[in-house]
């Protein structure tokens, strides 16, 4: 799971156009926003498979 999240983060960051992001959100702030959105997406998967 960790490797998937890191790979997805790298892919998303490589696709971002830094010129279209406001100056105050470049770097760490946009990374934190992306991380939050990814966390919400992964939480959606958390009840799909029951492991006992």
DSSP file (Angstrom, degrees, kcal/mol; ACC not computed):
  #  RESIDUE AA STRUCTURE BP1 BP2  ACC     N-H-->O    O-->H-N    N-H-->O    O-->H-N    TCO  KAPPA ALPHA  PHI   PSI    X-CA   Y-CA   Z-CA
    1    1 A X     >        0   0    0      0, 0.0     4,-2.2     0, 0.0     5,-0.2   0.000 360.0 360.0 360.0 -40.6    0.0    0.0    0.0
    2    2 A X  H  >  +     0   0    0      1,-0.2     4,-2.4     2,-0.2     5,-0.2   0.923 360.0  48.9 -64.6 -44.3    2.8    2.4    0.9
    3    3 A X  H  > S+     0   0    0      1,-0.2     4,-2.5     2,-0.2    -1,-0.2   0.881 110.4  52.1 -64.3 -37.8    4.6    1.9   -2.4
    4    4 A X  H  > S+     0   0    0      2,-0.2     4,-2.5     1,-0.2    -1,-0.2   0.918 110.7  47.6 -63.5 -43.5    1.4    2.4   -4.3
    5    5 A X  H  X S+     0   0    0     -4,-2.2     4,-2.4     2,-0.2    -2,-0.2   0.910 113.4  47.1 -65.3 -42.5    0.7    5.7   -2.5
    6    6 A X  H  X S+     0   0    0     -4,-2.4     4,-2.3     2,-0.2    -2,-0.2   0.904 113.3  48.6 -66.4 -40.9    4.3    7.0   -3.1
    7    7 A X  H  X S+     0   0    0     -4,-2.5     4,-2.2     2,-0.2    -2,-0.2   0.909 112.2  48.7 -65.4 -41.7    4.2    6.0   -6.8
    8    8 A X  H  X S+     0   0    0     -4,-2.5     4,-2.5     2,-0.2    -2,-0.2   0.907 110.8  51.0 -63.8 -41.4    0.8    7.7   -7.2
    9    9 A X  H  X S+     0   0    0     -4,-2.4     4,-2.6     1,-0.2    -2,-0.2   0.917 110.3  48.9 -61.9 -43.5    2.1   10.8   -5.5
   10   10 A X  H  X S+     0   0    0     -4,-2.3     4,-2.0     1,-0.2    -1,-0.2   0.899 111.9  49.6 -63.7 -40.1    5.1   10.9   -7.7
   11   11 A X  H  X S+     0   0    0     -4,-2.2     4,-1.3     2,-0.2    -2,-0.2   0.911 112.1  46.9 -65.0 -42.6    3.0   10.5  -10.8
   12   12 A X  H  X S+     0   0    0     -4,-2.5     4,-1.0     1,-0.2     3,-0.3   0.921 112.6  49.2 -65.9 -43.8    0.6   13.3   -9.8
   13   13 A X  H  < S+     0   0    0     -4,-2.6     3,-0.2     1,-0.2    -1,-0.2   0.849 108.8  53.2 -66.2 -32.8    3.4   15.7   -8.9
   14   14 A X  H  < S+     0   0    0     -4,-2.0    -1,-0.2     1,-0.2    -2,-0.2   0.803 109.1  49.8 -72.1 -26.5    5.1   15.0  -12.3
   15   15 A X  H  < S+     0   0    0     -4,-1.3    -1,-0.2    -3,-0.3    -2,-0.2   0.657  88.5 103.5 -84.2 -16.6    1.9   15.8  -14.1
   16   16 A X     <  -     0   0    0     -4,-1.0     2,-0.8    -3,-0.2     3,-0.1  -0.418  69.4-137.0 -68.5 138.6    1.3   19.1  -12.3
   17   17 A X    >   -     0   0    0      1,-0.2     3,-1.6    -2,-0.1     4,-0.4  -0.866  10.7-157.5 -94.6 108.6    2.1   22.3  -14.2
   18   18 A X  G >  S+     0   0    0     -2,-0.8     3,-0.8     1,-0.3    -1,-0.2   0.765  88.1  63.2 -60.3 -25.6    3.9   24.4  -11.6
   19   19 A X  G 3  S+     0   0    0      1,-0.2    -1,-0.3    -3,-0.1     4,-0.1   0.773  99.3  53.5 -71.9 -23.9    3.1   27.6  -13.6
   20   20 A X  G <  S+     0   0    0     -3,-1.6     2,-0.4     2,-0.1    -1,-0.2   0.522  92.6  87.4 -88.6  -4.2   -0.7   27.1  -13.0
   21   21 A X  S <  S-     0   0    0     -3,-0.8     5,-0.1    -4,-0.4     9,-0.0  -0.799  88.4-109.6 -94.9 133.1   -0.3   26.8   -9.2
   22   22 A X    >>  -     0   0    0     -2,-0.4     3,-1.7     1,-0.1     4,-0.6  -0.236  30.1-111.3 -58.5 151.4   -0.4   30.0   -7.2
   23   23 A X  G >4 S+     0   0    0      1,-0.3     3,-0.9     2,-0.2    -1,-0.1   0.844 115.2  55.1 -54.0 -40.5    2.9   31.0   -5.7
   24   24 A X  G 34 S+     0   0    0      1,-0.2    -1,-0.3     5,-0.0     5,-0.2   0.661 108.5  48.6 -71.7 -15.3    1.8   30.4   -2.1
   25   25 A X  G <4>S+     0   0    0     -3,-1.7     5,-1.4     4,-0.1    -1,-0.2   0.429  82.6 114.9-104.4   0.2    0.8   26.8   -2.9
   26   26 A X  T X<5S-     0   0    0     -3,-0.9     3,-0.6    -4,-0.6     2,-0.5  -0.433  76.4  -1.8 -73.5 144.4    3.9   25.6   -4.7
   27   27 A X  T 3>5S+     0   0    0      1,-0.2     4,-1.5    -2,-0.1     3,-0.1  -0.681 132.2  11.7  87.1-125.0    6.0   22.9   -3.1
   28   28 A X  H 3>5S+     0   0    0     -2,-0.5     4,-2.4     1,-0.2    -1,-0.2   0.879 123.3  57.2 -63.4 -43.0    4.9   21.5    0.3
   29   29 A X  H <>5S+     0   0    0     -3,-0.6     4,-1.9     1,-0.2    -1,-0.2   0.921 109.5  44.2 -59.1 -44.0    1.4   23.1    0.5
   30   30 A X  H  ><S+     0   0    0     -5,-1.4     4,-2.5     1,-0.2    -1,-0.2   0.850 111.5  55.3 -68.6 -32.0    0.2   21.5   -2.8
   31   31 A X  H  X S+     0   0    0     -4,-1.5     4,-2.4     2,-0.2    -1,-0.2   0.904 107.6  48.8 -65.4 -40.5    1.8   18.2   -1.7
   32   32 A X  H  X S+     0   0    0     -4,-2.4     4,-2.0     2,-0.2    -2,-0.2   0.880 111.2  49.9 -66.0 -37.7   -0.2   18.3    1.5
   33   33 A X  H  X S+     0   0    0     -4,-1.9     4,-2.1    -5,-0.2    -2,-0.2   0.930 112.1  47.4 -65.6 -44.9   -3.4   19.0   -0.4
   34   34 A X  H  X S+     0   0    0     -4,-2.5     4,-2.6     1,-0.2    -2,-0.2   0.903 110.3  53.3 -61.9 -41.4   -2.8   16.2   -2.8
   35   35 A X  H  X S+     0   0    0     -4,-2.4     4,-2.3     1,-0.2    -1,-0.2   0.899 108.3  50.2 -61.6 -41.0   -2.0   13.9    0.2
   36   36 A X  H  X S+     0   0    0     -4,-2.0     4,-2.0     2,-0.2    -1,-0.2   0.905 111.2  47.8 -63.9 -42.1   -5.3   14.8    1.8
   37   37 A X  H  X S+     0   0    0     -4,-2.1     4,-1.8     1,-0.2    -2,-0.2   0.904 112.4  49.4 -65.8 -40.7   -7.2   14.1   -1.4
   38   38 A X  H  X S+     0   0    0     -4,-2.6     4,-2.5     2,-0.2    -2,-0.2   0.886 108.2  54.4 -65.1 -37.9   -5.4   10.7   -1.8
   39   39 A X  H  X S+     0   0    0     -4,-2.3     4,-2.1     1,-0.2    -2,-0.2   0.911 107.4  50.1 -62.5 -41.9   -6.2    9.8    1.8
   40   40 A X  H  X S+     0   0    0     -4,-2.0     4,-1.2     1,-0.2    -1,-0.2   0.891 110.8  50.2 -62.6 -38.5   -9.9   10.4    1.2
   41   41 A X  H  X S+     0   0    0     -4,-1.8     4,-0.6     1,-0.2     3,-0.2   0.913 111.4  47.4 -66.1 -42.4   -9.7    8.2   -1.9
   42   42 A X  H >X S+     0   0    0     -4,-2.5     3,-0.8     1,-0.2     4,-0.5   0.830 105.5  59.1 -70.0 -31.0   -8.0    5.4    0.0
   43   43 A X  H >< S+     0   0    0     -4,-2.1     3,-1.0     1,-0.2    -1,-0.2   0.843  97.5  62.4 -64.4 -31.6  -10.5    5.6    2.9
   44   44 A X  H 3< S+     0   0    0     -4,-1.2     3,-0.4     1,-0.3    -1,-0.2   0.791 101.7  51.0 -62.6 -27.5  -13.2    4.9    0.3
   45   45 A X  H X< S+     0   0    0     -3,-0.8     3,-1.6    -4,-0.6     4,-0.5   0.623  85.6  95.4 -82.6 -13.1  -11.5    1.5   -0.3
   46   46 A X  T << S+     0   0    0     -3,-1.0    -1,-0.2    -4,-0.5    -2,-0.1   0.193  87.1  35.5 -70.3  14.5  -11.4    0.6    3.4
   47   47 A X  T 3  S+     0   0    0     -3,-0.4    -1,-0.3    -2,-0.2    -2,-0.1   0.180  91.3  92.3-138.6   3.5  -14.6   -1.5    3.8
   48   48 A X  S <  S+     0   0    0     -3,-1.6     2,-0.5     1,-0.2    -2,-0.1   0.886  90.0  36.3 -73.5 -37.9  -14.6   -3.2    0.4
   49   49 A X  S    S-     0   0    0     -4,-0.5     2,-0.6     2,-0.0    -1,-0.2  -0.965  72.6-148.7-121.6 127.0  -12.7   -6.3    1.5
   50   50 A X        -     0   0    0     -2,-0.5     2,-0.5    -3,-0.1    -3,-0.1  -0.849  13.0-167.4 -95.3 118.6  -13.1   -8.0    4.9
   51   51 A X              0   0    0     -2,-0.6    -2,-0.0     1,-0.1     0, 0.0  -0.921 360.0 360.0-106.3 125.9   -9.9   -9.6    6.1
   52   52 A X              0   0    0     -2,-0.5    -1,-0.1     0, 0.0    -2,-0.0   0.418 360.0 360.0-113.6 360.0  -10.4  -11.9    9.1
